Amino acid sequence: MEFDELRTRLMPLDTACVCDANKTLRAADPAIGQLRIADSSIRPVRTGLKLVGRAHTIRCHNDFLTVIKGLSEAQPGEVLVIDSQGSNKAVSGGLFPTEATRKGLAGIVVDGPCRDTRTIRALELPYYARSFSSYAGTTTILGETQVPVTCGGVTVHPGDILFGDDDGLVIATVDELVAALPIAEEIQQKEEIMLGRMASGTSLLEMLNFESHWAALEAGESSSLQFTI
């Protein structure tokens, strides 16, 4: 599947449905290339936006010179993924996402502090960060770009796909997401039907196998909770 098609199919989905497409993915080991869920401490600065793009990685520490290098190198549709290695000073502010928007980048993810949140929240660019700090880093240390980095406790390789919404970030290869897509689409469709029926007065329990599932578990039998629509 081409990336443009993958992006088109991901955009209507929630990260929750992609994760539900295979519940074992939540505990997958990033070392073996499985779908990964980034640390929930990395949150969107502005909510209501959807992130889908390829990773353009940056490694730095309390210094944002290499972020400028990554910003200059990144291509349209890519996401700057900044591993600040535990920085306590901001390594990105309002100028970088403004330039990223001008260049057509898909977003910015900072495992570390950012600043200028008022400016960031006025932009349509998905922007995630671990924390905020008014203090900026230096511009004298040469870091690295386009190398494997750590973001949210998982390894991100250049070219990996980042998929994010208000619930968090999912990091995966194209093939991993393609495999999850059909199930995720079915889950989201069923949930939308259920929400519509509940709004019309139908009980949630009428659309789940809750009672039989509970009874099976009480009896020591194998079972799984499922939609019945």
N, C-alpha and C positions, 0 to 999 in steps of 0.2 A: 504494500500500500504506500502510495506517495504521501509525503508529509502534509501537503495541502489538504488531501482528503481526510487524513487522520485529524488534522486540526478542525476541519469542518464538522466532523462527527463528535469530537470531544467538546466543542464549545457549548452545545446545549446540555451537556451532562454535568452532574455534580460529582465532586471528588468522592463523596460518600458512596455513590453507586458504583464507581470504578473499584473502590476498595471492597465493596460488598460482592463484587463479581467473583472474587476469590478471597475468602476470609483468611487463608493462610498467608496471604501477601503481607499482612500487617506485621508478622513476625519473621519475615524473610531476611536472610543474611545478605547484606549488601556485597559481601565478598564474592558471592557466587552469581551476581548479576540479576538478582530477582528485583521485582518492583519494590520500591522503598517508600516509607512514609517518613517525612522529615519531622523533626522535633516541633511540637505544637507551640513552642515559645516563639517561633518565627511566624509573625502575624502580618497580615496586610495593613499597610498604613492607611489606605483608603479601602473601605469595603464596597462590595457590589460589582467588582470587576473580575473578569476571568482571565487567567494566564495560561497560555499554551505557547511554548517555544523551545528552541534548542539551546543548550547551555554553552555559554562562552565564559570560561572559568578564569578566576583571578585569585591569587593568594597574596596577602599583604598583612601588615601588623602595625596598627597605630600610625599608618602612613597611607595616603591615598594617591600617591604618584602612579602606582601601577594600575589603579582604577581608571585613571585618565588614559593610560596605555590601552587597557582593555576596551575602553569606550571608543577609542580611535580605531581599533581593529575590528570591532564587532560589526556584523552584517545585519541587514534588515531581517526581522523575524527571530533574531537570537535574544537570549536572556542573559544579562550579566549576572553571574553567580559569584559572589564575593565571600571568600573564606578569610575573615579578618583575624583568625587565630587568637581569639580571646581578647581582641582590642577593647579598650575602655574609652577610646576617642572615636568620634564619628569618621567614617571612611567614605561617606557619600552624603551629599546634601541635596539642595534643590536645583543646582545647576546641572548635575549629571542626568537626572531623569528628564529635564527639559531638553537637553541635547539628545538623549536617547529617543525621546519622542520625535524630535526633528529628523533623526536618522531612520526611524521606522523600526526600532527595536521592539521586542515583544514585552519586555519587563526588566525589572531589577530585583534580585534577591540578595540581601545582606545578612550573613551570619555574623552579626555584630551591630554596633550602633550606627544610626543615621541621624541627621538633623534637618532643619527647615521643613518640618512636617506640614506646616500651613501651605507652603508652596506645593509639596508633593500631593496633598489632598485635593488641590485644584486641578491636577492633571488627570488625564484618562489612562495613564500608564500604570499597569499593575506593579506594585512596589511592596516588597516584603522586607521586614527587618526584625532583628531580635530585640533591639532596645533603642532608646534615643539618648543623645548627648549633645549639649550645646558646644562642647569643645571639639575642635577639628584636629585631625592627625597632622603629621608633618608631610613634607613632599621631598624627602631626601633619600629614601630607601628603595632600592630596586627589588621588587618582588617578582612573581612569575605569572604568566598567563597561559591559558590552554594546556593546563596540566591537571591531573586528578586532584580534586580538593575535597575537603569535608564541609558539608553544609547541613546543619540540623542533625548532626550525628551520623550522617550517611555519606558514602562516597559518591561524588558527582564527576563523571567523565565529560570532557568536551564532546558536544553533540548529543548527550542524553536529553530526553524530553522532560521538561518541567510542566506540570499541569496543576494549576492552583485555583482556589476560590476562597470564600470567607472561612471555610472549615480547615484549610491548610494546604500543604503541598504534597504532590506525588511525583516521584522521580523514577523514570523508567526508560527503557529503549523503545524504539518504534515497534519492534516485534512483540514485546511484552504488552504494550498497550493495545496493539491490534488483536491479540489473543483475548484480552479482557473486554473489548468493545461490545461484541454482540450480547453478552450476558449483562453488562452494565446498562445497555440500551433497553433491554427487556425489563430489568429491575426498575429503572426510572419510569418506564411507561406504566408498569403495574402500580407503582407508588402514586403516580399522578391520577390514575383511575380511582384508587382507593381514597385519595384525598377528596376527589370530587364526590364520591359516594358518601363519605363521612359528612361532607358539607350538606348533603341532602338528607341526612338522618340515619344512614346505615352505621351499625356498630363496627368498630375495628375488629372485634372478636369474630364477627361473621365472615371475615375475609382472611382469617388465619386458622391454621390447624392447632391452635393453642391447647385446647383441652386434650386432644389425642396425643399431642407431643408431650405434655406434662405427664399424662398417665403412662406413656411408654417409658419415660425417664424414671418415674417412680417404680416401675416394674423392673428396672435394670436393663431395659431394652435400648437398642440404638434408635435414635430418631433425630429429626432436624425440624426446626420451625420454618414453615413455608407459607407463602401466599396461597389462597385457594381460589382466586379469581382467574 
